[in-house]
Amino acid sequence: MSYTIGYFVGSLSSASINRTLADAMISLAPDQLEFREIPIGGLPLYSPDHDADYPAEARVLKRAIEESDGILFVSPEYNRSIPGALKNAIDWGSRPWGTNSFARKPTGIAGASIGAIGTAVMQSSMRGVLSFLDAPQLNAPEVYVRVEPGTFAEDGTLLDDSLAQFLRHYMEEYCAFVQRVLAANAPGHI
Ligand code: FNR
């Protein structure tokens, strides 16, 4: 059986190290997982004024989340928190009230930084947001990647073998977690 994973890259940068990390994680994931990016760059800023008539970009976003078996966030940390573009996308997905698209979706969080703590504070903030949205999260292992010269090649190839081994392990754990949550969500399961 295969599972569709919708993934968010929390950076709009054309040279994003988080996009490079997401690509590496996808390449190391079990074959059962099929990945589709859920783009965030074209969304307007969320306002409750849109709730009565969501714009097309936001409808597409909500449908992409709802059609995914699991969600993966790969994001930088901005000023010790979630980048605005990603938080905006999450806000769109959570509304209008009563139609939270993230409810019960198994989620994973990863991040890359040039700084020493590898997006730890952003991830902690994300966990609060996803808890409020009733989205189960893979708690362990955690993916805090510090990108240094030699982590990735110019073409995005992952050069760090121990990181590759760890990311492969993470994706196996994430796959098992998605399967567990989907089984728990199935009708008839207590
Ligand atoms: C950063 N950066 C950063 N890094 C970090 O570890 N903690 C932080 O709080 C911040 N804050 C921050 C704010 C803003 C506005 C920018 C632009 C950058 C540095 C960040 O880790 C670095 O720019 C990464 O390359 C961002 O990831 P992407 O965009 O390359 O995926």
Residues whose N, C-alpha, C, O or C-beta is under 5 A from the ligand:
A	BS01	FNR	S11 S13 A15 S16 I17 N18 R19 P76 E77 Y78 N79 R80 S81 A112 S113 I114 G115 T119
